[in-house]
Amino acid sequence: MEIKVLVVEDEEAIREMLELALQQSGFIVELAEDVKEAEALLDRVIPDIILLDWMLPGVSGIDWARRLKKDELHGEIPIILLTARGAEEDKVKGLDSGADDYVTKPFSPKELSARIRAVLRRVGSLAGQSTIEMAGLLLDSEQHRFSIEGVTVELSPTEYRLIEFFMSHPQRVYSRNQLLDQVWGRSTFIEDRTVDVHIRRLRKILAEHGRDELIQTVRGFGYRFSEKH
């Protein structure tokens, strides 16, 4: 699964440089020039990581990082702060805001790509791995095979994409609209209640193996895949 990066940067030249460099490194890139635009993007796209400029017009990057980390839907998304502030106290302040890493400008695109992958490994993001295993579930994307405790389980194409997305993004809460976008695609015109139907089917399959509790309903928000209760 490809890694999706949201870049929030108000300087157009830096935005374009980051977009090109990250795309060349194999990332999918979404761009926003301020917090307002970034929040609008988050309503329909869930990135694997956010690159966030400290000094933004309106709401600063560091203030938004603090707010985002308290958000039920988006609090688990890792954040790398981008800033020209290199003093130790600034780094401490940035990390204390909830950011997962801190990169001082100017930086090399290769270093930034390495930092992104390092943060994703550290926070446990599983996107991009060919096999994912948790709670007795094993998903092998290369062989397109899903099994529970060693027993192969037959899934429909949609059920497979749904469990693949959930297992690649554990612990996070997703709304129906976000799941439609991530699993079915933006060009698909179907009702968001379709998600509920497929969730019920997938839960029924998991229940046959005592694993239905892995897909949790978060009232007022959507669904989460987690071993924790």
Phi, psi and omega per residue, in radians:
M1 nan 2.332 -3.088
E2 -1.298 2.646 -3.109
I3 -1.611 2.232 -3.112
K4 -1.812 2.212 -3.090
V5 -2.029 2.263 3.017
L6 -1.742 2.096 3.113
V7 -1.793 2.114 3.100
V8 -1.995 1.797 -3.015
E9 -2.613 2.246 -3.047
D10 -1.481 -0.338 3.137
E11 -1.501 2.065 -3.032
E12 -1.036 -0.743 -3.108
A13 -1.077 -0.720 3.133
I14 -1.223 -0.684 3.082
R15 -0.995 -0.831 -3.098
E16 -1.168 -0.672 3.104
M17 -1.104 -0.784 3.133
L18 -1.119 -0.729 3.140
E19 -1.038 -0.839 -3.118
L20 -1.127 -0.821 -3.090
A21 -1.115 -0.744 -3.111
L22 -1.230 -0.669 3.087
Q23 -1.111 -0.679 3.106
Q24 -1.152 -0.426 3.100
S25 -1.541 0.026 3.051
G26 1.677 0.144 3.131
F27 -1.553 2.669 2.936
I28 -1.577 2.311 -2.990
V29 -2.108 2.288 2.974
E30 -1.997 2.478 -3.059
L31 -2.088 2.489 3.024
A32 -2.510 2.522 -3.108
E33 -1.718 -0.170 3.085
D34 -2.763 3.095 -3.084
V35 -1.125 -0.693 -3.139
K36 -1.025 -0.797 3.134
E37 -1.195 -0.653 3.129
A38 -1.123 -0.730 3.137
E39 -1.151 -0.627 3.078
A40 -1.123 -0.687 3.102
L41 -1.126 -0.682 -3.106
L42 -1.160 -0.305 3.084
D43 -1.210 -0.378 -3.110
R44 -2.220 -0.195 -3.121
V45 -2.319 2.314 3.049
I46 -1.903 1.853 3.139
P47 -1.336 2.784 3.044
D48 -1.396 -0.419 -3.128
I49 -2.777 2.668 3.132
I50 -2.060 2.242 2.965
L51 -1.715 2.047 -2.919
L52 -2.180 2.065 3.070
D53 -1.229 2.396 -3.133
W54 -1.159 -0.886 -3.040
M55 -1.616 1.691 3.124
L56 -2.066 2.641 3.068
P57 -1.189 2.547 -3.122
G58 1.371 -1.929 3.113
V59 -1.485 2.218 -3.126
S60 -1.266 2.769 3.127
G61 -1.062 -0.690 -3.094
I62 -1.208 -0.616 3.089
D63 -1.200 -0.678 3.132
W64 -1.197 -0.629 3.099
A65 -1.039 -0.784 3.114
R66 -1.053 -0.779 -3.119
R67 -1.159 -0.720 -3.088
L68 -1.138 -0.681 -3.100
K69 -1.166 -0.314 3.104
K70 -1.646 -0.069 -3.059
D71 -1.425 2.326 -3.103
E72 -1.094 -0.673 -3.077
L73 -1.390 -0.615 -2.945
H74 -2.114 0.073 -3.037
G75 -1.129 -0.356 -3.110
E76 -1.564 -0.098 -3.125
I77 -1.276 2.142 3.127
P78 -1.191 2.608 -3.086
I79 -2.228 2.324 2.960
I80 -1.969 2.106 3.100
L81 -1.409 2.355 3.058
L82 -1.947 2.193 -3.076
T83 -2.781 2.728 3.044
A84 -1.506 -0.149 -3.141
R85 -1.326 2.026 -3.075
G86 -1.970 0.005 -3.116
A87 -1.204 2.645 -3.093
E88 -1.033 -0.718 -3.113
E89 -1.148 -0.531 3.086
D90 -1.216 -0.704 3.102
K91 -1.095 -0.730 3.113
V92 -1.091 -0.772 3.131
K93 -1.082 -0.733 3.135
G94 -1.113 -0.798 3.140
L95 -1.207 -0.605 3.096
D96 -1.171 -0.361 3.115
S97 -1.263 -0.222 -3.122
G98 1.996 -0.072 3.120
A99 -1.127 2.561 -3.105
D100 -1.574 -0.324 3.086
D101 -2.777 2.961 -2.993
Y102 -2.505 2.050 -3.107
V103 -2.059 2.185 -3.090
T104 -1.576 2.315 3.049
K105 -1.339 2.530 -0.101
P106 -1.355 2.693 3.141
F107 -2.401 2.795 3.119
S108 -1.560 2.500 3.095
P109 -0.996 -0.629 3.140
K110 -1.136 -0.725 3.115
E111 -1.108 -0.746 -3.109
L112 -1.099 -0.768 3.110
S113 -1.055 -0.716 3.126
A114 -1.149 -0.687 3.111
R115 -1.107 -0.731 3.130
I116 -1.023 -0.863 -3.108
R117 -1.159 -0.616 3.124
A118 -1.156 -0.745 3.116
V119 -1.112 -0.762 -3.138
L120 -1.112 -0.658 3.066
R121 -1.151 -0.712 -3.073
R122 -1.179 -0.679 -3.112
V123 -1.497 -0.046 3.053
G124 1.546 0.266 3.074
S125 -1.134 2.345 -3.071
L126 -1.841 0.068 -3.096
A127 -1.072 2.412 3.075
G128 1.659 -0.193 3.123
Q129 -1.445 2.543 -3.124
S130 -1.363 -0.495 3.068
T131 -2.204 2.447 3.126
I132 -2.277 2.299 -3.113
E133 -2.339 2.296 3.057
M134 -2.882 2.526 3.064
A135 0.893 0.600 -3.141
G136 1.462 -0.049 3.108
L137 -1.648 2.428 3.088
L138 -2.297 2.164 3.107
L139 -2.064 2.137 3.133
D140 -1.973 1.804 -3.050
S141 -1.269 -0.455 3.135
E142 -1.206 -0.719 3.125
Q143 -1.647 -0.036 -3.127
H144 0.945 0.894 -3.057
R145 -2.230 2.447 3.115
F146 -2.230 2.308 -3.139
S147 -2.443 2.734 3.094
I148 -2.215 2.090 -3.092
E149 0.896 0.718 3.079
G150 1.459 -0.082 -3.135
V151 -1.697 2.106 3.133
T152 -1.141 2.309 -3.115
V153 -2.021 2.226 3.125
E154 -1.437 2.249 3.123
L155 -2.207 2.658 2.988
S156 -1.258 2.835 3.117
P157 -0.950 -0.710 -3.136
T158 -1.215 -0.731 3.106
E159 -1.079 -0.678 3.128
Y160 -1.135 -0.808 3.138
R161 -1.088 -0.628 -3.119
L162 -1.194 -0.823 -3.137
I163 -1.208 -0.577 3.076
E164 -1.093 -0.765 3.130
F165 -1.143 -0.792 -3.131
F166 -1.059 -0.801 -3.095
M167 -1.222 -0.452 3.098
S168 -1.383 -0.325 -3.087
H169 -2.343 1.090 -3.125
P170 -1.224 2.783 3.041
Q171 1.339 -0.291 -3.092
R172 -1.592 2.617 3.104
V173 -1.689 2.329 3.139
Y174 -2.185 2.360 3.049
S175 -1.323 2.921 3.098
R176 -1.038 -0.772 -3.119
N177 -1.084 -0.672 3.127
Q178 -1.184 -0.656 3.091
L179 -1.189 -0.662 3.068
L180 -1.028 -0.764 -3.123
D181 -1.161 -0.779 -3.034
Q182 -1.353 -0.608 -3.032
V183 -1.742 -0.732 -3.102
W184 -1.638 -0.509 -3.135
G185 1.773 2.646 -3.061
R186 -1.148 -0.491 -3.050
S187 -1.448 -0.028 -3.110
T188 -1.532 2.199 -3.116
F189 -1.843 1.481 3.091
I190 -2.321 2.812 -3.099
E191 -1.295 2.596 -3.111
D192 -1.168 -0.350 3.110
R193 -1.180 -0.303 3.061
T194 -1.023 -0.582 3.096
V195 -1.023 -0.771 -3.127
D196 -1.039 -0.701 -3.135
V197 -1.067 -0.824 -3.117
H198 -1.246 -0.556 3.055
I199 -1.098 -0.774 3.133
R200 -1.073 -0.743 3.129
R201 -1.109 -0.748 -3.134
L202 -1.179 -0.693 3.095
R203 -1.089 -0.690 3.137
K204 -1.085 -0.729 3.101
I205 -1.119 -0.796 3.139
L206 -1.147 -0.588 -3.121
A207 -1.108 -0.525 3.115
E208 -1.117 -0.321 3.128
H209 -2.051 0.267 3.109
G210 1.188 0.552 -3.078
R211 -2.166 0.226 -3.060
D212 -1.134 -0.380 -3.126
E213 -1.238 -0.164 -3.131
L214 -1.183 -0.541 3.092
I215 -1.671 1.908 -3.017
Q216 -1.867 2.400 3.052
T217 -1.528 2.199 3.080
V218 -1.852 1.805 -3.007
R219 -0.993 2.278 3.128
G220 1.504 -0.124 -3.103
F221 -2.182 -1.027 -3.084
G222 2.806 -2.203 -3.045
Y223 -2.310 2.677 3.108
R224 -2.436 2.492 3.058
F225 -1.854 2.050 -3.031
S226 -2.790 2.537 3.012
E227 -1.386 -0.303 -3.116
K228 -1.494 2.632 3.122
H229 -1.993 nan nan
